[in-house]
Amino acid sequence: MNKRNYLGEFEELILLSVASLADDAYGVSVMKYINQETHRNVNISAVHEGLKRLERKGFVKSNFGGATHVRGGRRKRFFILTDFGQSALEDIMTLKLQLYRKVPNFNIKLT
């Protein structure tokens, strides 16, 4: 991964959430997932901006679902991981594991 494609921690969390949510990744579901999994209170505006940045960088792509009465006729914008996004997540995990393994007396437990 080169510097141009560097992801900050929040973008990485959003990207991991999109990957985890699979076909149900849209702004609100991503926000709820991050809140639930990290116990951090993130707001929807930050998530939307993060999703837009990730799409511009090519890590995710989006498409619109159908309009519903529940949403007042508005359509949800769903996000999916691109091959580039998948590769980026793999690269990030590989790099972090390499670095953590070099920390003396640090026991990594992956479950």
N, C-alpha and C positions, 0 to 999 in steps of 0.2 A: 504494500500500500504506500503510495507516495504522499508527499505533504499536501498536495492539492486535494486529496481524498481523505484527509485526516478527519476523524470523527471525534467530537467531544463526548463527554460522559452522557449527557442528556440525549444526544443524537443516537448514541449506541443503545441506550435504554429504549428509545422509540423503535429503533431498528429491530432489536430483540423482541419487542412486544409485537410488532407486525409479523415477524417470523412465527412467534408462538400462537398468535390469534388466527393465523392462516387466512381463511376466507371471510373472517368476521372482523377484520382490522379496519376500523374507521376512527375518526377523531375521538369520539366519546369512549369507545371500547378500549382504545389505546390508553387514554387517560385513566380510566378505571383500572385497567390491568397494571399500569405502573404504580398507581396509588395502593392497590391491593398487594402487589408483590414486593414493593420496596418500602412500604409504609411512609412514603413521602407524599405530600400534598401538592400535586402539580396542577396547573390550571389549563383549561382547554385552549386558550389562546397560544400558550407556549407549545402545546402539542401540535396544534395546527401549523404554526410557523416551522417547527421541527420537521413535520411531514413534508411541507413544501420544500424546505432545504434539501432533504433527502431525495426528493423526487428530482429536483434540479440537478443534483449530483449523480443521478442515475442509480441510486441504491434501491429505490422502490418505484413502482409505477401505480397509477390509479385509474379507476373507472367508476362511473356513476351507477348506483343501483336504481331501482324503480322508485317513483314517487309514491308516497303513502299518505293516507288521510291523517294518520297519527302525527306525522311530521308536517302537517299543513300543506301538503303537496310538494314539499322539498324532497330532494333525493340525497341519499347518503353517498359520500365519496369513499369508496373502498380502496385500500392500499394492499399491494402484494410485493413481496421481496423479488427483486430481479436476480439474475445469475450473478451480476456484479455485487449486489448486496449480500448474497449468500457467501460469495468468495471473501468479501470484506470481513464478515463475521468470523469466518474460519481463520483468516489471517490475524485478526485481533485476538482470538482465543489462543492461537498458537504462540503469538508473541508474549502475551501475558503469562501463559504457563511456563514458557522458557525463562522469563524474568523471575517469576515466583520460585521456580525450582533452584535458583541461584541464591536465594536468601537462606543464610545459615539457620539451622534449627527451626525451619518453617515447614510444618506438615500440611501438605495439600490433601484434602479429602474431597474427592468428587463422587457424589452419589447420584 
